[in-house]
Amino acid sequence: MAVDKDTVARIARLARIRISDEQQDALAGELSNILGWVEQLGEVETAGVEPMTSVVAMTPALRDDKVTDGGRADDIVKNAPEQAGGFFTVPKVVE
């Protein structure tokens, strides 16, 4: 895919980058090369390739899923301007 100067100018405007006409010519060539490389990636046969999150096979460490209050409710509420019964007190906004 070839990128022209108008496309480079539009990208620069969207990115709020000021570039000269000479820079537009150079960037058009560079962006065209980059998009060519991306198109080459589309030609790679990936059928049957398992997705991976790491280059080394490993099982992530898991913890038990327990519901708790975090054990710090008193510390959190003590920073509130107003509180009642361990909860934040806020002004009524709906009549």
Secondary structure, 3 states (H helix, E strand, C coil): CCCCHHHHHHHHHHCCCCCCHHHHHHHHHHHHHHHHHHHHHCCCCCCCCCCCCCCCCCCCCCCCCCCCCCCCHHHHHCCCCCEECCEECCCCCCC
